[in-house]
Amino acid sequence: MSTFPPVVWRLTQLEWLDMSRNPLQTLPAEVGQLTNVKDLNLSYCQLCTLPPEVWRLTQLEWLCLRNNPLLALPGEVGQLINVKHLDLSECQLGTLPPEVWRLTQLEWLDMSWNPLQTLSPEV
């Protein structure tokens, strides 16, 4: 599946969404309508960027972006105040924004298999 079916955006009480291993190249802004989603798996897609609405999903506890050609994460990642599990492995990240280190609920962070050049001095 290369696009989300429109019916997904009407599932406003949805708490778990797994779209892994689909050839998704973009996420529509409508993802922001899933305000109750706690687990979001977008691993093994083809996402180069994520819309700002993803970072506003403040109920997210588990976010898997494994194996996407993401070159960078925006500072808005710091808005994921409830995230406990963040999988950024096998992306193309050269650095992480300092906001990642301010995610106080974070219990598990996987950054393996990235061409990381530097880490923030806050680490």
Helices and strands as residue ranges (DSSP letters): G 6-10, E 16-18, G 29-33, E 39-41, G 52-56, E 62-64, G 75-79, E 85-87, G 98-102, E 108-110
